């Protein structure tokens, strides 16, 4: 459905990023995974818009060989780019709960992330033996909070990016961090578990070359299957 809508120029391909961008510009208000317009008049204007809309067309029926090719590619992707959370460091499940749990198996992007720019909100796999976040060798998982050359400050759990409050992130109210400006190759990452009391373990600065991959999908268990935005 998303491919059809994007092909007909009705929505952008990365719809979650589009909505987050709109909320950062003050057009939408984000509450958890929901978005709404700040202004009721604007919402009513869009809801009552009677302009001609583009016609949606279904994709042509696929050929059998194409279906087999896609099936093989999906299988290879499962084998090559899927990982168990419990193998990615001893603290991963604890730090990223409830978004990720120890029994989860995830699909990662190890290819395009080698040259694609990480974005705020991405859940990433970091490899950093010298990081204070993991306390040892191997990998760990965090979420990107601040981007290169941004100024980050945290006051009573409220994150400020370039001195403006970031409403899309919820941090534990006891967390504090003095203002810090990230270098051109640095990212600030945090966990998702608000019950973690030690901020030094919860978040920190990582260099770009330590970011190994992005986690895209939760593959199993099936009851929790879905995209991780």
Helices and strands as residue ranges (DSSP letters): H 2-7, H 15-24, E 28-31, E 34-37, H 40-47, H 64-81, E 82-84, G 85-87, H 92-96, E 105-109, G 112-114, E 123-127, E 139-146, E 151-155, E 158-161, E 164-165, E 177-181, E 186-190, H 199-202, E 203-207, G 208-210, E 211-220, G 222-224, E 226-227
